[in-house]
Amino acid sequence: MSTTNQPDLLAAAQAILPDLVDLRRRLHRTPEVGLQLPATQAIVAEELRALGLEPRLGTSTTSATAVIEGALPGPTILLRADMDGLPLLEETGLEFASETPGTMHACGHDTHMTMLLGAARLLVARREQLAGRVLLMFQPGEEGYHGARFMLEEGLLDRPEDEEVTGAFAFHIWTGHATGTVHVRPGAFLAAADFIDLVIRGRGGHASEPHKTVDPIPVAAEVVLALQSMVTRRGDVFDPTVVTISHVDAGTTHNIIPETAFLQGTIRTVSEDNRAAVHGWVRRVVEGVCGAHGVTAELRIDPGYPVTFNDPAFAAFAADVARDVVGPDAVIEMANPIMGAEDFSYVLQRVPGAMFFVGARPPEEDPATAPQNHSNRVRHHEPAMAVGAAVYAGVALRHLAGS
Ligand SMILES: [Zn+2]
C-alpha cells in the first residue's frame, strides 16, 4: 500500500530548493574536520529546532539525532547524513567557498546534511501520513574517524523508543554521475578498507659491502611484488581484492644500507569472508618473503570500515521508491560495487537498509574530467539536493507504510 504520491514529493522538494541552497552554502562556508564539529552541530541543531524537533546531542562526539513522531503507530526508520569536511585548501572559486583555509566540504557532506534536513521538513509536513517514527542521524567523523561507530556505542539503536528500528537509509552525493540520477545496488555497495603498516628490519651498513649487512630494501621490493602476485593467484576474480602498497620509505643516501624499510598500504574487499582470508594471505606472504631473506617483519593490519552491504530486499524497495520519485530512467543499477568505504556500514551491520549514490555533476562539466569527490576543485550541482531530499522522504514514508 502506498500512502503517498511520490512525484509530489519531488515537486515539494524542488519548491524548498532555494532554502536548501542557502543552508548548504552556509554549511559549505564553515567546514570542520573529524569528530568534533561544534559549529556544524550548532547549525544542524538550530535547523532541527526550527522544524519543531528536539535535537539530542552526542556526548563522545558532536553528533545530533532527532525523532519525527508520526501521527500513526509503527516502527522506526533511520535516515543518516554525515557532517565532516576534509583537510584540503578549497580552490573551486565559488563565492561561498570555505572560509577556513585548509578545510573543505570536498566530499559533499554539506549536501548530505542539507538533503536530510530537507527530507525532515517534507516529513514533518506529512506527519499525518507517517505510520511510525523517523530517526534522523547526523554523524561527524565519516572520513576515517568511525563517527557512526561512536554513535552506535553511545546507544543510537538501543534507546527504548528506538527498539523497532526496522530499516536504515543513506545517500552519498557523487560528481561521477549526472545530476539527479540515483545509483542503486543490492548486496555489496562499498568495500571494507583495512590498513597495512609494515616495518622490515635488517641490519644496516656500507652500501659497498651488502654481504656484511642484511639489506631490507630488496626484500621490501619483493614484498610489494609478491603481494600483487598473491592477489591474482589467490583471489577469486568474482570476489574482488585490491591490495595497494601506497607508501615506501627506506634509506637516506647513496652509500648507506639502512636498517629498516617502512611500507604502508590498504586492503579492499567486498565480502567479509574474503576480507578475513586476504588478511591471512598478506601475513603469510610478508612472513614468508621476509623469512626467506633473514629480515624480521613487524606487520600490523588495522581494520577500517567493514563492507557496506545493502540488504537486497531493502535495496529493491528503496530503488522502487526512487523510480516513483524521479522516474524510472533516472534510476540506474550499478554493475559493480565501488572499492571506497563508508562507516554507514556499521549501521547496516545492525539494521537492514541501503545506501545509494545521487549524481551531482554540474551539466557544464565533462564527465571525463569533472573534479571528483575529495578534489579541492569539486563542485556539487545543487539541484541534486531536491532529488536526495525527496527520495529520503519517500523511503521513510513508504517503509513505515509497509509497502
Ligand atoms: Zn563522503
Residues whose N, C-alpha, C, O or C-beta is under 5 A from the ligand:
A	BS01	ZN	C107
